[in-house]
Amino acid sequence: MKVFITAGEPSGDALGAALIEGLKERLPDVELRGIAGPRMQTAGMESLFAMDELSVMGIAEVLPKYFHLKRRIRETAEAAVAWQPDVMVTIDSPDFSLRVAALVKAASFIRTVHYVAPTVWAWRPGRAVKMAKVIDHVLALFPFEPPYMEAAGMACDFVGHPVATLPRISEAEKSAFLAKHGLEETSPLVLLPGSRRAETERLMPRFTAAIAQSNLADRPVILPTLPHLAETIKALAEPLPRPPVILTGQGISTEEATHERHVALAAASLALAASGTISLELARAGTPMVIAYDMNWLSRQIIKRKLLIDTVTLVNLVSDTRHIPELIGEDCTPTNIAAALNALEAAPTAQQHALETTMARLGEGGAAPGLRAADAILLRLS
């Protein structure tokens, strides 16, 4: 059997590597080609060109590389059509993936699968209808997504979310982390203001002001961040009532930095975080949280008018509860955040059922998502 797979960013590379392992478990002689990142290559797949060429975000970054990216889209589609695989799997990166799928569909009858459903349940539902013109089958990370894809005319299978397979952090690991950073006998707060510079610069002043106004001003703060944001975070953290423990990941491997981050999340007693998949990581760690987020005025007005849901927090959506407080847009003020932190500090266990339900519904304890994804692909081909 021949499978053509494309990934365009690190998260897709991780999904692709797990899928390759699942396919090899079911079909040891499976043939693989496509666009692979380092993890997919380690799993046994060569890449037509470096995946990093596709990891471009933002208009300013894309414009200078527009013609190069367009050529890579064409080359990828031509390689797939020439090889004639049994199935082509595109992973996330919709701007690249769906353009490749459109060219492949126009030139062949190759079955197309897209891994990671678009968030049509949140906004822009018309994307599913457009996607159905070039995609036959969708692999979804969330259990509530299949009906949206099926309504648009695509087959869809929920295959589990990778966060549910993360190892549980032991009490010994938490204790060792707290001791290493001089936080024994404390109940630290973990602060997560986002992974992009713009959102970090927008949120950190509100987060630090909120902590100063809250009942948690005397608590130590842990601030996991990324190497390229280290200096920005250090400067923005200066108003905190006490110096934080900043984890930058510098000087250690990506795997070690990722694990250190997960230990930090689990070792904290409470979290204040930007909106996004971080809420799922905190659910996995079992750490109660407050979610707060804002964007520029224009983006806020556009999204507010198009949003189809009453919560943007994934734990709330997956657990079908509203136990995670969220302060979005105009509500994202230091006073509101401080009040939410005070309420959470007074009753931190009230969220526990929602966190556990989220992990159960995302596939905790079941087959690995990569194997489930492989099975879903193979079943639909039979």
N, C-alpha and C positions, 0 to 999 in steps of 0.2 A: 504494500500500500504506500502511496506517495502523498505527503502532506506538505503544503507550502504555508509557511507561517511568517507573519511580519509583526515586528514590535518597533515602537518609535521613541520610547522613553523608559527610564529605569523601572517604574512600576509595571509596565507592560513586559519588560524583560523578565521580571520575577514571575509573573503569571505564565509567560511563555516557557520558562524553564520547568515550572511545575507541570505544565501541560505535556511537555516533551517527556518528562519522566513517567507521566501517566500513560502516554501512548506507547512508550517502550515497555512498560509493564504488561500492557495488553497485547502489543505486537512487537516483539523484540527485533524484527527485521524491517520495521517501518523506515521509509526513506524520507529525509527532511531537507528542505531548502527554504530560503527566504532571507529576511532581514533579522539578524539576531544581535542582542547585546551580550555582554560578557557572561552573564549567568546562563543564557541559552547556549552559548558556545561551549561553556563548561559541561552542559548537559548533553552535548554531542552534535550540535548543529552549526555548520559553517554559515557565514553571512556574505551576501552579495557585495555589500559595502558596509562601512562602519555605521552602526545605529546612531551614533552621536551626531551624524549629519542631519538627522531629522529632529533632534531635541532642541527646537527653536521655538520660543514663545514671544508674543507681542509683535505689533506691527513694525516697530522700529527694527527689531531683530530679523523679521521675516523678509521685509522688502529687499535688502541687499542680496538675499539668497533666493529670491523668488524663482528665477529661471533655473538655478541649480536644483531646487526642490522639485520644480515641475519636471525636470529631466529625470530625476530619481523616481518620481511617481511613474513616469512612462516606462523607464527601464525595469522597474519592479513588476509592473503589469505584463510587460512583454516577456519577462523571464518566466512568470507563472504560466502564461498562455503557451509558451514554447515547450515547457516541461509537461504540461497536461496532468496535473495532480488529481487525485481523487477528490480532494477538498482543499480549499484555501481558507486559512484562519487569520483574520486581521485582529490585532489586539489593541484596544483603546485608540488613542491618537486619531480621532475621527477625521480631522482635516486631511491627513495623509491616507488613512485606511480606506475611507469611503470613496476617495478619488481613485485609488488603485482598484477597488472592487468594481467601480463603474466601468473602468476600461476593460477589466477582465470579463465582466458580464457582456459587454458590447462585442467582444471578440471570441467568446467561447460559451460552453454550457457548464463550466466548472462550478461546483457547488461552493457557495460562499458562506462563511461563518464569521460573525463578529463577536469578540469576547469583551464584555463590559457594555451593558445597555446604556444608552443615553438617558439623562435624567428628565425624560419627558413627563414624569409624574410631578415634577417640580415646576417646570416652565417650558415653553416652546414645544407643545405636544406635536406640532406639525413635523418635527424632525423624524419621528418614527415612520410616518407615511413616506417621506422622501427616502429614508433609509431602506424601506421595504422594496424599493425598485432595484436595489443592487445586492441586498443581503437576504439569504434564504433562512438563516438560523442564527439566533442570538444566545450567547451564554451569559446569564445574569448573575451578579454578585449578591443581589437582594431578593428575598422570597416574594416580595410584593410586585416585582417587575414583570414577570411573564404575561399577565393579562394585558398590559399596555402594548407589549410587542406583538402579541397574538392578534389583538384588535386591529393592528396596522397591517396584518397579513404575513407575519414572520413566525416561524416556529421558535419557541423560546424555552430554555431549561434553566432553572436555578441550580447552580453548581457549588454554592458555598462561597464564603468570603475568606480570603487568606488570614485576616486578623484572628479568626476563630481557631487557627492552628498554631498561633504563637504560644511558646511554652509559658506555663505559669511560673511566675517569679516566686522562689522559695522564701521563707522567713529568714533563712540564713543569709541569702543574697541581700535582702533588704537591710538586715542588721549590719552586714559588712559594708554596704554602701553608706549607711548613716554614720557608722564609725569612721570611715575613711574621710568623710567631710565634716567631722566634728558635730554631727547632728543627733547624737545619742540622746535619748530621753526627751526628744522634741517631737512635735507634730508639724512637719514642714508643709508648706503650700507649694505646689508646682505651678509655674506660670508658663503659658504656651501662647504667645502672641502671633503665631503664624510663621511661615517659612519664606515669605516674600518680603523684601525690604519695605515696599510701600505699605503693606498691611501692618508690619511690625512698627513702623514709624507712626502709623495712625493709631494703633491700639495701645502701645506701651504707656504713653502718658496717661491714658484713662485707667489702665490697669494699676499703675503705681499709685495714682491718686486714690483709686478705690480702696486699695489695701490700707493706705494711710488713714482713710476715713472709717474703716471697718474695725471689728473687734479682733482682727487678725494681725494688727500692726506689729505685734511683738513676735510673730511667728517667723522662723527662718524661711527663706524662699529659694527654691531650686528653679533654675532657668535653663532647660535644654535648648540648644540652638544649633546652627550650622556654621562651619568654619567661615564662610563668606559674610556671615552676619555678626561675627563675634565682637568686633569693635563697635558696631552700631548698638548691639544689645548692652554692652558694658556702659556706654554713654547714657543710654535711655534708662538703665537701671539705677543710676545714681540717686534719684529722688526716693528710692525705697527706704523705709525706716531703718533697715539694717542691711549690710552688704549681702548680696545673694551668692549662692553657689551656682556658677555659670558653667555649663557643660558644653564645650564647643566641638568635641570629637577630634580636635587637632592632636596629631602625634600617635593616633591609634588607627586601626583598620576600620573600614566601613562597618563590618560585621560587629566589631567590638563596640563601636560608637552606637550602633543601633541597639545592642543589648544593654549598654549602659543607660540609654534613654528609657528603655522599657523598665529597667530596675528602678530608675528615678520616678517614673510614673507610679509604680506599685508601692514605693516607699513613702510617697506623699500621703497625707491624710485627706487633703482636698485639692481640687484643681480649678484654675481659672484659665479658660482656653478660648481661642478663636474658633469659629465655626469650621467644620470640615471633618475629614475622616479621623481626626485626633479624638473625637468623642468615642469612636469605636475602640481605639487603642486604650483609652481610659476605662472603658467598659471591660475590656479584657483584663486590665490591671486591677479592676474592682475598686477604682478610685472615684468617689463622688465628685461632681463637677458643676460649675456654672459656665455657660457658654455666652460669649459676648462678641459682637462683630459689627463693623460698620465699613462703608466704602465711600467713594467720592459721591458728591451730591447727585450728579447726573446718573450714574450707575444705580444709585439707590432709588431714584424716581422711576427708572425704566423697569427694574426688577420688581419693585413694589407693585406696579401695575400688571405685571405678567405672571407673578407668582401664583401657583395653583394650590399651595398647601399652607397650613396654619403654623407649621414649625419647620425649621430647616435643620434641626438637630437629628442626626441619623439614629441615635439611640431612641429618641422619641418615636421616630417613624417605624423602626424595626420592631420595637416592643409594643407599638400601638398604645403608648401612654404619653403623658406630657409631664413626666416627673423631673426632667432636666430643665431647669430654668434657663431661658435664653433672652438676651437683651440685644436686639438687633436694630440697626439704623438709629432713629431718633432716641430709642430707649437705651442706647449704649452710652450711658453717662456714668461718671464715677459714683454719684450718689446712688443710682439704681443698682450698679454692680455691687457696691458695698452692702446695700440692704440684702441682696441675694446671697452674698457670701455669709452675712450674719445669720440668715435663716438656715443656710446649709450647715454652718458650724453648729447650730443648735440641734439639728436633726440630720446628721450625715448618713444614717442608715436607711432613710426613707427611699433612697434611690436604688437600693440593693436589688430588689426584685426586677426592676427594669434593666439593670446591667446584666443580670443572669439570664433573663429572657432573651435579651439581644444576642448574647453569645450562643444560646441554644438554637435560636432561629437562624443564625448565620452558619450553623453546621458544626458546632463544637461537639466533639466525641464521635463524629461520623467519618466517612471516608474523606481523604484529603481532596481539596478542591481540584487540584490538577488531575487526579484520577477520575473524579466525577465529570470534569470537563471532557476528558478523553472518552469516557463511556457515553456521554451525551452525543458527542460527534459521531462515534461509531454506530450507535443505535439508530440515529437518523439516516445514516448511510445504508443501513441494511434493508 
